[in-house]
Amino acid sequence: MSKEAVWLWYPGDFEIHQGMLQNFKREERGMGWPAYWYIDDCNRNVNFKRHYDLKESTQFTVLAKGTGYVDINGTKYRLNHAINCDAGATDIQVFVGNVQGLPTIYIVGEIIKSDSGWLASNFVTTLPAGHDILYTDCNQDPNVIEYRTEKVVAKAQQAVDGGVLYDFGRAVNGTVTVKTNGPVTLCYGESETEARDVEMCYYKQSDVTATTKVRKRAFRYVFVPHCQLGDIELTAMHEYIRQIARNNLNEFNDVN
């Protein structure tokens, strides 16, 4: 079994909740465009449980995203406080509710910790608790997608249609910074044709200056109408999720 603690949640809830967050960040031609289909959400009230036969006394702390308590053999204890546990047969339950995000726990301890072997219940079905190998640190929050960043500069600039077309040479998922002396319009596109269609461009932002908060988008091309080569400078900051070898997951799944 894994010797390292991870964040735990009801299985499937992490993916459902993150999918919901992404589907409500959509836009169309400057307007918010939330999903126009049924959206699932995560369970809001989860019970985590596990049995231990402790050979010696031990101490642990339960951290949680949400409100709730710890139950040890019928006695309640507070979250986020150190708990002393005597040797012997020990049934531990952690009740967590979160109306604003994903109910999730992280248990810090030498013997009792949030590793494999924990079960999670939504009070209808009990299953092995869910986890993700990207969330192994107690200071993380599974409600937040952690991105790494990479600076990307335009591979080519072309004067066309009374403006400048910037080709970053690859798909970018992130934001651009603008160095300009006056307000400009940014027209984004996955293709050159899409970016150059100023009137019907799906993702366009007007009156952008060096201090304007630019929305995160996916694109390869950015077209800036009514400017000349050298008038402005665009730099993209690509965001991505780090990759971890999936064979690390096998260690966690070897439940004792």
N, C-alpha and C positions, 0 to 999 in steps of 0.2 A: 504494500500500500504506500501511498505518497507520504513523505515525512513533512511536507510543507503545507501550510494553511492556505486556503483560497477563499474568496467570497462565494457564498452559497445562496441559491434562490430556488423557487419552485421551477422544475424543469420546463423549459420552453418559454418562460416568462421574459427572460432577458431579450431573446430574439424578437418576441412579440412587441415588447415595449420600445426597443430601438427602432423597429420597423415603423411603429406608430409615429415616433418623433420625426423620422425622415419623411414620412408621407405628409406631414403638416408643415414642411419647409418648402413645398413646391410653389412655383410661381408661373405666371403666364403673362407676358407683355406688361410687366410692372405691377401686376395684381397678385395678391395671395391666391393660391389655387389648391386648397386642401383636397385630399382624396375624395373622389365622388363615388366611393364604394364603401361597403361595410368595413369598419375597422375594429379589430379585436384589441383588447388591452390586457395587461397582466393582472393576475390575482392581486387583490389589495390586502388580503389577510392570510398569513401563512404560518403554519406550525412546523418547526423543525424538531426532530427528536432523534435520540440515540441512547443505547444502553452500554454502560461500561461495568466491568468487574475490576475495580481498582485494588491493586495490591498494596498501595500506599496512599497517603493523603496527597492532595495536589491543589494547585490554584490555577484559575483561569479567568478571563474577562471576555464578555460577549459585546462586541461592537455591532451596531445595527443602523441601517438606513430606514428609519421609521420609529414607531413607538411600540412599547411592549415590555416584556419581562421574561425572566428565566425561572423555570420550575425544576427543582431538584427533589425527587422523591416526595412531591407534594408541598414543598416549601418554596415560596416565591422570593426572588432576588432581583435587584435592579440591573438594567443594562448599563454598560460602560463603567462598571465597578468591579474590582477584583473580588472573586468568590472563592472561599476555601471549601474544599470538598473532601470528606473523610473517606478512608478506605472502605471497600465493600461493594455490594451491588448498587449501582447508581443509574437511575433513569433521569435523563435530562431532556427537558422540552424548552424551546424558545419560541415565544409567541410574538410576532411582529406584524404590525399593520402600517400601511403607508398609502394615504389617499392621493399623494402627489407624485409618486414615483414607484420604483421597483422595491418591494420589501426584500431585504437581503441582509445576511449576517456574516461576521468574520470573528472567529474565536481564537484568542491568543492564549497559549498555554503549552507546557511541556508535554503533557499527556493528553489532556482534553483540548482539542483544536478543531477547526473547521476543515478537516481533510475528508478522505473517503469514508464511507460508512454511515453518513447522516442521511436521514429520510426527511422529505418535505411533504406536507399535506395542505391542500386548499380546503379541507374539511369535507371534501367529497371523495378525493382520491389521494392515496399516499404512494409516493414514488421516490427513488433515489434522488437526492438533491441535485439541482443543476449547478454548473460552474463553467468558467472559461479560463483557459490558461493565461490569458492576458491580464487577469485580475487576481494577483497573488499578494498584493501589498495592502496592509491595513489602512494606509493613507489614501488609497484609491476610492473612487465612487463609481460603482457599476452603472449608475444613472447617467454618467458622463462618458461620451465616446472620446477616447484619448488618441489624438492624432500626432504624428510626427510631421515635420515640415521640411520642404526642400525648395530652395530658390531656383526659379526657372526664368531664363531670359529668352527673348524672342530670337528665333533662328533666322528669321527674314523679315524685312520691312519693305512694303511695296506701296508706292503712290498710285492710287486708283480711285476713280469716281469722285474726285475732288477731296479725297481724304487719304488716310494711311491705313493699310491692312497689316496687322502684326500676326505672324505665324510662329507659334511657340514650338512647332515641330513634334508635338505629342499631346495627348489628352492631359489636361490639367484639371484638378478638382481643388479649387481654392479661391483666393482673392488676388486682385492686382493692386499695385501701388502706382500712383500717377505723379509724375513731376511735370507740372505745367504752370504757365503764368496766368491762365484764365480757365473758365469752366469749359469742359468738353463733354461729349456724349460717347459712351462706350457701348458698342454693339457686339454681343458675343455669338459665337457659333461653333458647332462641332465641324461644320464644313465652311469653306470660303463663301459659298453662295448664301448660306444662312446669315453669316456675319455681315455681309455687304447689303443685305435687304434692310435698310434703315427703317423703313415704314412698318414692315411686318415682323421685324426681329422679335423673337420670343423673349430674349433676355437682354434688356437695354436699360441703361441708367444715364439720365441726363444731368446736366449742371454739376459734373464731377470736378472737384478741385483736389489739390494736394492734401487737404484735411478732411475730405468727405469720407464717411464710412462706406466702404464698398462691400456689396453683398457677395457672399461665397457662391460660386457657380462652377459648373463643369463646362469646359470649352477647349478648343485648340486655337481658334482664331479670335482676334479682337479687331474690329474696324472702328476707326475714329474719323467721323466725317468732318468736313470743313477745317482741315489742318494740312500742314505740309511736313515732309520728312524733316526731322530735327526739331520740330516744334515741341514735342512732348516725349517723355520717356516712360515706358511701361515695364514693370517687373512683376512676375507672377510668383505667388507663394503656394506651392502644391502641398496639399495635406493628404496623408495616407496613414493606414494602420500598420504597425510593425508586424512582421511575420515571425512566428515561432515554429520550430520543427514540431510537426504534429505527433511524432513518436513520443514526445514528452507526455502526451495525454495518456498513453498506455499505463504509465506508472500510477497515475491517479485512479484509473479505473480498476486496478487490482485491489478490490475490496477485501479486507481481512475477514 
